[in-house]
Amino acid sequence: MPRLVIAAYERASFCYLPLTIAERLGYFGQEGLDVEVREFADASLAAQAVQANTAQVLSASYSSTISLQARGQSLQSFVLQGRAPQIVLGVSLKTMGHYRHLSDLRGRRVGVVSDGSSSHRVASMVLGKAGLRPGEVQYVAQPSPVLALQAFRRGQLDAISYNDPTVTELEQNGELRVVVDTRSTRGTADVFGGPMPSGCLCAPADFLAQNPRASQGLADAMVHALKWLQTAGPSDLIKAVPERHFQGDRALYLAAFARVREAWTVDGLMPDAGPATAARMLALFEDAGTVQRVDLARTFTNDFARKAKARFRA
């Protein structure tokens, strides 16, 4: 078939590393597919590209399929990249040396990637469970990792809810005390009460039905990449990952990789309890009634990933 376009946001994020590996190691080509991964400035623009059919597939968080279906747009996840959000909430040892409990953040400034982002939602959930009401914490948008680090080090932030390699850099320098860590499956279950599906490849249900061979090829390439990541070493990553993803510090990138390794799925399959966990989280931030009316069974399929798993023994 003609070239397939995968719309993506934050390509350099560890959350979507499996997609980068599948592309860079030629796994799509091995499946007979001509694939272009096209990066967009934000997640909404990437989703709009699929809706406008200028892209056929979307690389995004699984929860976005629930949100879009709630708005009448049918997208199905067909291969899962991540099983943990990879967000860490930590407090500043500079301004919060007295920290004992999450309630100590009342009236404090917490850096997040942006309003409504995964980092914002994780922080809001955790602090809400600790009894902090909306408005009792000042969330400060820090979309640039470089500027986020500067603000944290200057004492302009008392805590930060962010992803890697930013968090690992602060940990290595002894500047951050980790409070909540969703880079592991255990930490994720502690926060969300179950498995929390993260990055995935999703596409309109019509596309999957009308293009089963291409859809299977995409899933095969991704599961191949996920299997590769299970045993990849530092030298493998340096060869496979684009230089710009290292942000000028290969050692930091590799250290962060070791911390997030557990966050990727091993076989691309959606866990049984994953959709319900994601829906519970969304209901806290979007219209709960609308989210609850979404048929979660229509937001994903394991058919393609299951076949890929058998083929690659993932």
VOBA-1610 file (N, C-alpha, C; in pm, whole numbers, padded with zeros to 5 digits, always signed):
BEGIN
Met+00085-00118+00000Met+00000+00000+00000Met+00089+00124+00000Pro+00032+00243-00031Pro+00114+00365-00033Pro+00169+00396+00105Arg+00250+00499+00109Arg+00317+00536+00234Arg+00217+00557+00347Leu+00251+00502+00462Leu+00172+00521+00583Leu+00238+00631+00667Val+00158+00721+00719Val+00209+00827+00805Val+00163+00801+00948Ile+00259+00799+01040Ile+00230+00789+01183Ile+00250+00926+01244Ala+00142+00983+01296Ala+00150+01114+01360Ala+00198+01096+01503Ala+00297+01174+01543Ala+00356+01157+01676Ala+00382+01292+01741Tyr+00387+01289+01873Tyr+00420+01407+01954Tyr+00526+01364+02054Glu+00623+01449+02079Glu+00731+01418+02174Glu+00806+01290+02133Arg+00856+01289+02014Arg+00926+01170+01966Arg+01046+01134+02051Ala+01109+01234+02112Ala+01229+01207+02191Ala+01195+01151+02329Ser+01066+01148+02365Ser+01027+01099+02496Ser+01053+00949+02508Phe+01099+00907+02626Phe+01120+00764+02649Phe+00990+00686+02630Cys+00878+00750+02654Cys+00749+00683+02644Cys+00728+00623+02504Tyr+00785+00690+02403Tyr+00764+00646+02265Tyr+00892+00592+02201Leu+00987+00553+02283Leu+01111+00497+02230Leu+01089+00373+02143Pro+00995+00284+02175Pro+00974+00168+02087Pro+00945+00207+01943Leu+00871+00315+01922Leu+00843+00362+01786Leu+00971+00404+01717Thr+01056+00477+01789Thr+01184+00520+01732Thr+01269+00400+01694Ile+01273+00299+01780Ile+01353+00180+01752Ile+01300+00107+01630Ala+01169+00092+01620Ala+01110+00023+01504Ala+01145+00095+01375Glu+01145+00227+01379Glu+01178+00305+01259Glu+01327+00298+01228Arg+01411+00322+01328Arg+01555+00332+01306Arg+01619+00199+01268Leu+01566+00089+01319Leu+01623-00041+01287Leu+01560-00106+01165Gly+01471-00034+01099Gly+01415-00082+00972Gly+01310-00190+00986Tyr+01247-00200+01103Tyr+01150-00306+01123Tyr+01023-00287+01040Phe+00984-00162+01015Phe+00868-00139+00929Phe+00898-00186+00787Gly+01016-00153+00739Gly+01055-00196+00605Gly+01059-00347+00593Gln+01102-00415+00700Gln+01106-00562+00697Gln+00967-00622+00683Glu+00865-00545+00721Glu+00727-00592+00707Glu+00666-00547+00575Gly+00748-00490+00487Gly+00700-00447+00357Gly+00624-00317+00360Leu+00647-00236+00464Leu+00575-00110+00478Leu+00665+00009+00455Asp+00610+00110+00390Asp+00678+00238+00373Asp+00615+00333+00474Val+00686+00361+00583Val+00630+00437+00695Val+00706+00566+00716Glu+00634+00674+00734Glu+00692+00802+00773Glu+00637+00838+00910Val+00726+00864+01005Val+00684+00912+01137Val+00694+01064+01134Arg+00581+01130+01143Arg+00575+01276+01131Arg+00547+01336+01268Glu+00636+01425+01312Glu+00622+01484+01445Glu+00543+01613+01440Phe+00455+01632+01540Phe+00372+01751+01549Phe+00405+01828+01677Ala+00369+01956+01676Ala+00407+02044+01787Ala+00336+02011+01917Asp+00214+01956+01908Asp+00146+01912+02030Asp+00055+01795+01998Ala+00004+01732+02103Ala-00073+01608+02089Ala-00203+01631+02012Ser-00266+01745+02031Ser-00394+01770+01963Ser-00375+01781+01812Leu-00265+01841+01768Leu-00238+01852+01625Leu-00211+01714+01564Ala-00144+01628+01638Ala-00118+01493+01589Ala-00250+01418+01572Ala-00340+01432+01668Ala-00471+01365+01659Ala-00553+01422+01544Gln-00545+01552+01523Gln-00619+01615+01413Gln-00571+01565+01278Ala-00441+01535+01267Ala-00387+01484+01141Ala-00451+01349+01105Val-00475+01265+01204Val-00541+01136+01179Val-00688+01159+01144Gln-00751+01249+01212Gln-00892+01278+01182Gln-00909+01333+01041Ala-00810+01410+00994Ala-00815+01468+00860Ala-00761+01373+00753Asn-00714+01256+00797Asn-00660+01152+00709Asn-00531+01194+00639Thr-00460+01292+00695Thr-00326+01322+00645Thr-00224+01230+00712Ala-00269+01161+00817Ala-00193+01054+00880Ala-00292+00941+00906Gln-00242+00818+00901Gln-00331+00703+00919Gln-00327+00647+01061Val-00217+00671+01131Val-00195+00611+01263Val-00145+00719+01358Leu-00180+00705+01485Leu-00139+00801+01587Leu-00058+00730+01694Ser+00056+00789+01729Ser+00134+00743+01843Ser+00104+00838+01957Ala+00034+00787+02059Ala-00013+00875+02167Ala-00041+00791+02291Ser-00086+00857+02396Ser-00123+00784+02516Ser-00253+00709+02492Tyr-00266+00593+02554Tyr-00389+00515+02536Tyr-00511+00593+02585Ser-00496+00671+02691Ser-00611+00744+02745Ser-00673+00839+02642Ser-00591+00881+02545Ser-00646+00970+02442Ser-00751+00900+02357Thr-00742+00767+02342Thr-00846+00697+02265Thr-00980+00704+02338Ile-00976+00698+02472Ile-01100+00710+02549Ile-01156+00851+02536Ser-01070+00951+02549Ser-01113+01090+02537Ser-01176+01117+02400Leu-01111+01067+02296Leu-01161+01091+02160Leu-01292+01017+02136Gln-01303+00895+02187Gln-01430+00822+02170Gln-01543+00892+02246Ala-01509+00951+02359Ala-01610+01026+02435Ala-01662+01145+02354Arg-01580+01192+02260Arg-01620+01303+02174Arg-01666+01256+02037Gly-01692+01126+02025Gly-01748+01072+01901Gly-01648+01038+01793Gln-01520+01031+01828Gln-01416+00999+01728Gln-01358+00863+01761Ser-01374+00768+01669Ser-01338+00630+01696Ser-01192+00601+01664Leu-01112+00583+01768Leu-00973+00540+01753Leu-00952+00418+01842Gln-00879+00319+01790Gln-00851+00198+01866Gln-00701+00180+01882Ser-00658+00153+02005Ser-00520+00112+02028Ser-00505-00031+01978Phe-00397-00057+01900Phe-00378-00193+01850Phe-00241-00251+01883Val-00154-00171+01943Val-00030-00224+01999Val+00017-00126+02106Leu+00040-00177+02226Leu+00074-00093+02340Leu+00226-00082+02353Gln+00274+00041+02371Gln+00418+00063+02388Gln+00458+00064+02536Gly+00376+00127+02620Gly+00416+00144+02759Gly+00311+00097+02858Arg+00357+00051+02974Arg+00267+00006+03080Arg+00284+00090+03207Ala+00352+00202+03194Ala+00371+00295+03307Ala+00394+00434+03249Pro+00338+00539+03313Pro+00347+00675+03258Pro+00487+00737+03262Gln+00575+00684+03349Gln+00713+00733+03361Gln+00722+00875+03418Ile+00624+00913+03498Ile+00624+01044+03563Ile+00673+01028+03707Val+00757+01119+03751Val+00809+01119+03888Val+00772+01250+03955Leu+00720+01240+04077Leu+00696+01359+04159Leu+00802+01361+04268Gly+00878+01470+04271Gly+00984+01483+04371Gly+00986+01621+04432Val+01042+01633+04552Val+01049+01763+04619Val+01193+01813+04621Ser+01206+01943+04626Ser+01336+02007+04626Ser+01403+01994+04762Leu+01526+01946+04763Leu+01601+01940+04887Leu+01651+02079+04927Lys+01641+02172+04834Lys+01684+02310+04862Lys+01577+02386+04938Thr+01453+02376+04894Thr+01346+02453+04957Thr+01254+02370+05046Met+01267+02237+05038Met+01179+02149+05114Met+01259+02050+05198Gly+01366+02097+05258Gly+01449+02010+05340Gly+01374+01954+05460His+01267+02022+05498His+01186+01981+05613His+01077+01882+05573Tyr+01070+01843+05446Tyr+00958+01763+05395Tyr+00938+01634+05474Arg+00812+01607+05511Arg+00777+01482+05578Arg+00659+01413+05511His+00566+01492+05459His+00443+01436+05403His+00397+01522+05287Leu+00316+01462+05198Leu+00266+01536+05082Leu+00190+01662+05122Ser+00129+01660+05239Ser+00055+01779+05284Ser+00148+01899+05304Asp+00280+01873+05313Asp+00376+01982+05328Asp+00383+02068+05201Leu+00326+02018+05091Leu+00327+02094+04966Leu+00211+02193+04956Arg+00129+02201+05058Arg+00019+02298+05058Arg+00077+02440+05048Gly+00028+02514+04949Gly+00075+02650+04927Gly+00207+02660+04852Arg+00259+02546+04806Arg+00388+02545+04738Arg+00373+02544+04586Arg+00487+02559+04516Arg+00491+02566+04370Arg+00542+02433+04316Val+00462+02373+04226Val+00496+02243+04168Val+00510+02259+04016Gly+00628+02227+03965Gly+00650+02236+03821Gly+00590+02116+03748Val+00519+02142+03639Val+00462+02037+03554Val+00492+02073+03408Val+00480+01977+03319Val+00510+02005+03179Val+00414+02110+03124Ser+00285+02090+03146Ser+00184+02187+03102Ser+00053+02155+03171Asp-00040+02247+03166Asp-00170+02226+03226Asp-00242+02114+03151Gly-00290+02014+03223Gly-00360+01903+03160Gly-00271+01791+03110Ser-00140+01808+03122Ser-00046+01705+03078Ser-00046+01587+03175Ser+00019+01479+03135Ser+00028+01362+03223Ser+00097+01398+03353Ser+00199+01482+03345Ser+00271+01520+03468Ser+00179+01599+03562His+00095+01684+03504His-00001+01762+03584His-00104+01670+03648Arg-00153+01574+03571Arg-00258+01485+03621Arg-00206+01392+03730Val-00085+01341+03713Val-00028+01255+03817Val-00012+01333+03947Ala+00042+01454+03936Ala+00059+01536+04057Ala-00075+01568+04121Ser-00174+01603+04042Ser-00306+01636+04095Ser-00369+01517+04165Met-00357+01398+04104Met-00412+01278+04165Met-00348+01249+04300Val-00215+01250+04301Val-00141+01215+04422Val-00169+01315+04534Leu-00166+01443+04502Leu-00188+01544+04604Leu-00334+01547+04649Gly-00424+01516+04556Gly-00565+01508+04593Gly-00591+01397+04693Lys-00526+01282+04672Lys-00540+01171+04766Lys-00484+01206+04903Ala-00386+01297+04903Ala-00326+01339+05030Ala-00407+01447+05100Gly-00519+01484+05039Gly-00608+01580+05104Gly-00592+01724+05061Leu-00507+01750+04960Leu-00488+01886+04912Leu-00594+01918+04807Arg-00668+02023+04828Arg-00775+02062+04737Arg-00720+02144+04620Pro-00793+02146+04507Pro-00750+02230+04395Pro-00735+02375+04441Gly-00629+02437+04402Gly-00604+02574+04445Gly-00511+02585+04564Glu-00489+02473+04633Glu-00399+02477+04748Glu-00253+02454+04707Val-00236+02422+04579Val-00102+02407+04522Val-00094+02492+04397Gln+00016+02558+04376Gln+00035+02639+04255Gln+00113+02557+04153Tyr+00046+02520+04044Tyr+00113+02445+03937Tyr+00175+02544+03838Val+00302+02521+03809Val+00376+02611+03721Val+00416+02534+03595Ala+00367+02577+03479Ala+00397+02509+03353Ala+00543+02529+03316Gln+00612+02419+03287Gln+00753+02422+03248Gln+00770+02327+03128Pro+00726+02369+03009Pro+00733+02280+02893Pro+00875+02248+02847Ser+00971+02333+02880Ser+01110+02311+02841Ser+01187+02244+02955Pro+01244+02125+02932Pro+01321+02059+03038Pro+01437+02145+03088Val+01502+02219+02998Val+01614+02304+03037Val+01568+02413+03133Leu+01458+02479+03098Leu+01406+02585+03185Leu+01350+02528+03315Ala+01294+02408+03308Ala+01243+02343+03430Ala+01357+02317+03528Leu+01469+02270+03475Leu+01586+02246+03561Leu+01635+02376+03623Gln+01641+02482+03542Gln+01688+02611+03593Gln+01597+02664+03704Ala+01466+02655+03682Ala+01371+02705+03781Ala+01381+02624+03911Phe+01397+02493+03897Phe+01408+02406+04015Phe+01534+02441+04095Arg+01644+02460+04024Arg+01772+02486+04091Arg+01777+02625+04154Arg+01702+02718+04100Arg+01699+02853+04157Arg+01605+02864+04276Gly+01535+02756+04307Gly+01441+02759+04418Gly+01307+02817+04382Gln+01280+02831+04249Gln+01152+02884+04204Gln+01042+02777+04205Leu+01083+02652+04222Leu+00990+02541+04234Leu+01022+02464+04361Asp+00919+02426+04433Asp+00938+02347+04555Asp+00929+02198+04528Ala+00867+02165+04417Ala+00853+02024+04376Ala+00839+02022+04225Ile+00855+01905+04168Ile+00843+01893+04023Ile+00782+01758+03990Ser+00691+01758+03895Ser+00631+01635+03844Ser+00671+01628+03697Tyr+00765+01540+03667Tyr+00828+01545+03534Tyr+00872+01404+03493Asn+00926+01396+03372Asn+00974+01267+03321Asn+01126+01271+03303Asp+01178+01162+03251Asp+01322+01151+03229Asp+01362+01202+03090Pro+01489+01245+03076Pro+01601+01231+03171Pro+01612+01343+03275Thr+01517+01436+03274Thr+01522+01549+03368Thr+01528+01502+03513Val+01441+01407+03547Val+01435+01360+03686Val+01565+01291+03726Thr+01617+01207+03637Thr+01741+01136+03667Thr+01856+01233+03691Glu+01862+01341+03615Glu+01968+01441+03635Glu+01959+01502+03775Leu+01838+01536+03818Leu+01822+01593+03952Leu+01854+01491+04061Glu+01819+01365+04035Glu+01851+01259+04132Glu+02002+01242+04144Gln+02070+01236+04031Gln+02214+01213+04032Gln+02289+01324+04104Asn+02236+01446+04094Asn+02303+01559+04158Asn+02259+01582+04302Gly+02176+01492+04354Gly+02133+01505+04492Gly+02046+01626+04519Glu+01966+01668+04419Glu+01883+01787+04433Glu+01736+01754+04457Leu+01701+01627+04441Leu+01560+01588+04441Leu+01537+01470+04534Arg+01428+01476+04608Arg+01383+01361+04685Arg+01259+01305+04616Val+01268+01183+04565Val+01157+01121+04494Val+01048+01084+04593Val+00925+01125+04561Val+00809+01096+04646Val+00719+00993+04580Val+00696+01008+04451Val+00611+00917+04374Val+00683+00884+04246Asp+00689+00756+04210Asp+00765+00713+04092Asp+00683+00617+04008Thr+00637+00663+03891Thr+00559+00576+03802Thr+00644+00525+03686Arg+00774+00514+03710Arg+00861+00451+03610Arg+00858+00300+03625Ser+00805+00250+03735Ser+00797+00106+03759Ser+00651+00064+03762Thr+00627-00066+03739Thr+00490-00116+03744Thr+00434-00109+03886Arg+00520-00132+03985Arg+00473-00126+04124Arg+00435+00017+04162Gly+00521+00113+04128Gly+00490+00252+04158Gly+00365+00299+04086Thr+00345+00251+03963Thr+00226+00286+03886Thr+00101+00232+03953Ala+00106+00106+03997Ala-00009+00045+04064Ala-00041+00117+04194Asp+00061+00165+04265Asp+00039+00239+04389Asp-00039+00367+04364Val-00009+00434+04253Val-00074+00562+04223Val-00214+00541+04164Phe-00225+00450+04068Phe-00350+00437+03992Phe-00439+00322+04037Gly-00388+00236+04124Gly-00469+00124+04169Gly-00475+00008+04072Gly-00384+00006+03975Gly-00381-00101+03877Gly-00287-00064+03765Pro-00276-00149+03662Pro-00189-00118+03549Pro-00241+00004+03472Met-00150+00092+03432Met-00190+00214+03362Met-00126+00215+03224Pro-00200+00173+03120Pro-00144+00174+02985Pro-00102+00313+02944Ser+00012+00322+02880Ser+00068+00451+02844Ser+00069+00467+02692Gly+00188+00486+02632Gly+00195+00507+02489Gly+00144+00388+02409Cys+00084+00416+02296Cys+00035+00309+02208Cys+00035+00358+02065Leu+00013+00266+01973Leu-00023+00303+01836Leu-00173+00281+01825Cys-00243+00381+01776Cys-00387+00367+01758Cys-00427+00419+01621Ala-00540+00374+01573Ala-00587+00412+01440Ala-00739+00404+01437Pro-00802+00470+01340Pro-00948+00456+01327Pro-00985+00309+01307Ala-01095+00268+01366Ala-01139+00129+01355Ala-01156+00088+01209Asp-01203+00181+01124Asp-01221+00150+00982Asp-01088+00118+00915Phe-00983+00191+00952Phe-00851+00165+00893Phe-00805+00024+00929Leu-00819-00014+01055Leu-00774-00146+01099Leu-00852-00256+01028Ala-00982-00234+01008Ala-01066-00335+00944Ala-01037-00347+00794Gln-01009-00233+00731Gln-00989-00233+00585Gln-00845-00263+00544Asn-00752-00252+00640Asn-00610-00275+00610Asn-00549-00373+00710Pro-00599-00494+00717Pro-00551-00588+00819Pro-00404-00626+00803Arg-00356-00638+00678Arg-00217-00677+00658Arg-00122-00565+00700Ala-00155-00443+00662Ala-00071-00330+00702Ala-00075-00311+00853Ser-00192-00326+00913Ser-00206-00311+01058Ser-00125-00418+01130Gln-00128-00541+01077Gln-00049-00648+01137Gln+00100-00620+01123Gly+00139-00566+01007Gly+00279-00532+00987Gly+00328-00426+01084Leu+00244-00327+01111Leu+00279-00223+01208Leu+00295-00283+01348Ala+00201-00369+01385Ala+00209-00433+01516Ala+00331-00523+01526Asp+00361-00597+01419Asp+00479-00686+01420Asp+00607-00605+01440Ala+00617-00494+01368Ala+00737-00411+01380Ala+00753-00356+01521Met+00642-00316+01582Met+00649-00260+01717Met+00683-00366+01822Val+00625-00484+01809Val+00656-00591+01905Val+00801-00635+01887His+00849-00633+01763His+00990-00663+01737His+01078-00563+01811Ala+01040-00434+01806Ala+01117-00330+01876Ala+01109-00348+02027Leu+00992-00384+02078Leu+00977-00405+02222Leu+01065-00521+02269Lys+01073-00625+02189Lys+01158-00738+02224Lys+01305-00696+02223Trp+01344-00616+02125Trp+01481-00567+02116Trp+01518-00487+02240Leu+01424-00406+02289Leu+01451-00322+02406Leu+01473-00402+02533Gln+01422-00524+02538Gln+01438-00606+02658Gln+01583-00643+02685Thr+01662-00652+02580Thr+01801-00695+02597Thr+01903-00592+02548Ala+01856-00477+02501Ala+01947-00376+02446Ala+02042-00322+02553Gly+02168-00308+02516Gly+02268-00251+02605Gly+02303-00110+02565Pro+02391-00044+02639Pro+02428+00094+02610Pro+02479+00115+02467Ser+02567+00027+02421Ser+02621+00044+02286Ser+02513+00028+02181Asp+02415-00060+02206Asp+02303-00077+02112Asp+02222+00051+02102Leu+02196+00112+02215Leu+02116+00235+02217Leu+02188+00349+02146Ile+02316+00363+02172Ile+02393+00471+02111Ile+02390+00460+01959Lys+02390+00338+01909Lys+02385+00318+01763Lys+02245+00342+01706Ala+02141+00311+01785Ala+02006+00313+01731Ala+01932+00444+01752Val+01960+00514+01861Val+01883+00634+01896Val+01943+00757+01829Pro+01859+00844+01771Pro+01911+00967+01710Pro+01989+01051+01811Glu+02096+01112+01765Glu+02183+01190+01854Glu+02108+01300+01927Arg+02011+01361+01862Arg+01939+01472+01926Arg+01860+01427+02048His+01826+01299+02055His+01751+01249+02171His+01839+01249+02297Phe+01970+01245+02280Phe+02060+01243+02396Phe+02072+01380+02462Gln+02030+01485+02391Gln+02035+01622+02443Gln+02173+01659+02495Gly+02275+01610+02424Gly+02412+01646+02456Gly+02474+01570+02571Asp+02404+01470+02626Asp+02458+01397+02741Asp+02419+01249+02729Arg+02505+01174+02663Arg+02477+01032+02644Arg+02471+00955+02775Ala+02563+00987+02865Ala+02569+00916+02993Ala+02439+00934+03071Leu+02385+01054+03071Leu+02259+01081+03142Leu+02145+01003+03077Tyr+02142+01003+02945Tyr+02036+00932+02873Tyr+02039+00783+02908Leu+02157+00724+02909Leu+02169+00582+02939Leu+02131+00552+03084Ala+02165+00642+03175Ala+02127+00625+03315Ala+01975+00631+03330Ala+01913+00724+03258Ala+01768+00736+03263Ala+01702+00613+03200Phe+01760+00564+03092Phe+01707+00444+03026Phe+01700+00327+03124Ala+01803+00311+03204Ala+01806+00201+03301Ala+01693+00214+03402Arg+01655+00338+03436Arg+01549+00359+03535Arg+01409+00335+03479Val+01392+00358+03348Val+01257+00345+03289Val+01237+00212+03217Arg+01335+00128+03218Arg+01330+00006+03136Arg+01205-00079+03162Glu+01162-00084+03285Glu+01046-00167+03319Glu+00915-00109+03266Ala+00917+00016+03223Ala+00793+00084+03186Ala+00737+00040+03051Trp+00817-00023+02967Trp+00766-00067+02836Trp+00703-00205+02847Thr+00606-00230+02763Thr+00547-00364+02759Thr+00648-00459+02694Val+00630-00585+02720Val+00720-00684+02660Val+00660-00744+02533Asp+00528-00726+02514Asp+00462-00794+02402Asp+00358-00710+02328Gly+00339-00585+02368Gly+00243-00499+02299Gly+00098-00520+02338Leu+00071-00611+02433Leu-00067-00643+02470Leu-00122-00546+02575Met-00249-00515+02561Met-00318-00433+02660Met-00351-00521+02781Pro-00310-00484+02903Pro-00344-00564+03020Pro-00494-00560+03047Asp-00548-00666+03105Asp-00692-00678+03124Asp-00752-00560+03199Ala-00688-00519+03306Ala-00743-00411+03389Ala-00702-00272+03342Gly-00617-00264+03239Gly-00563-00136+03195Gly-00667-00034+03152Pro-00760-00069+03063Pro-00859+00030+03017Pro-00941+00089+03131Ala-00983+00005+03226Ala-01063+00055+03338Ala-00982+00151+03425Thr-00853+00120+03444Thr-00767+00209+03523Thr-00756+00345+03455Ala-00734+00344+03324Ala-00722+00469+03250Ala-00852+00549+03254Ala-00965+00481+03245Ala-01094+00549+03249Ala-01119+00614+03385Arg-01081+00545+03493Arg-01096+00603+03626Arg-01015+00731+03640Met-00894+00729+03586Met-00810+00848+03591Met-00873+00962+03511Leu-00919+00933+03391Leu-00977+01037+03305Leu-01101+01099+03370Ala-01179+01017+03437Ala-01303+01067+03498Ala-01277+01173+03604Leu-01154+01180+03654Leu-01119+01282+03752Leu-01096+01417+03687Phe-01067+01416+03556Phe-01028+01540+03489Phe-01120+01581+03375Glu-01203+01489+03330Glu-01298+01519+03224Glu-01439+01488+03275Asp-01540+01513+03193Asp-01676+01487+03236Asp-01693+01339+03268Ala-01715+01309+03395Ala-01717+01169+03440Ala-01827+01089+03372Gly-01945+01149+03355Gly-02055+01077+03293Gly-02024+01037+03150Thr-01962+01129+03075Thr-01928+01101+02936Thr-01823+00991+02927Val-01724+00997+03014Val-01619+00894+03014Val-01678+00757+03048Gln-01768+00753+03144Gln-01827+00626+03187Gln-01914+00564+03079Arg-01965+00645+02987Arg-02049+00591+02880Arg-01969+00531+02766Val-01837+00553+02765Val-01753+00497+02658Val-01743+00347+02675Asp-01764+00274+02566Asp-01747+00128+02565Asp-01597+00099+02553Leu-01534+00065+02663Leu-01389+00048+02664Leu-01343-00063+02571Ala-01428-00161+02548Ala-01391-00271+02458Ala-01368-00221+02315Arg-01423-00107+02283Arg-01406-00050+02148Arg-01285+00042+02138Thr-01214+00064+02250Thr-01099+00155+02248Thr-00967+00083+02221Phe-00970-00050+02214Phe-00845-00125+02189Phe-00877-00261+02129Thr-00777-00320+02069Thr-00783-00458+02026Thr-00648-00522+02050Asn-00647-00645+02095Asn-00523-00720+02116Asn-00497-00818+02002Asp-00583-00819+01902Asp-00573-00920+01795Asp-00438-00913+01724Phe-00395-00794+01689Phe-00270-00780+01613Phe-00148-00808+01701Ala-00148-00753+01821Ala-00035-00773+01912Ala-00021-00920+01951Arg-00134-00989+01966Arg-00129-01131+02005Arg-00058-01214+01896Lys-00090-01185+01770Lys-00024-01256+01660Lys+00124-01220+01653Ala+00155-01094+01676Ala+00295-01051+01675Ala+00373-01117+01788Lys+00311-01129+01903Lys+00375-01193+02017Lys+00410-01338+01985Ala+00318-01408+01921Ala+00345-01548+01885Ala+00456-01558+01782Arg+00459-01463+01690Arg+00562-01467+01585Arg+00702-01443+01641Phe+00714-01344+01730Phe+00845-01306+01782Phe+00877-01369+01918Arg+00782-01448+01969Arg+00800-01511+02100Arg+00837-01407+02206Ala+00765-01296+02199Ala+00794-01183+02289Ala+00739-01210+02429
//
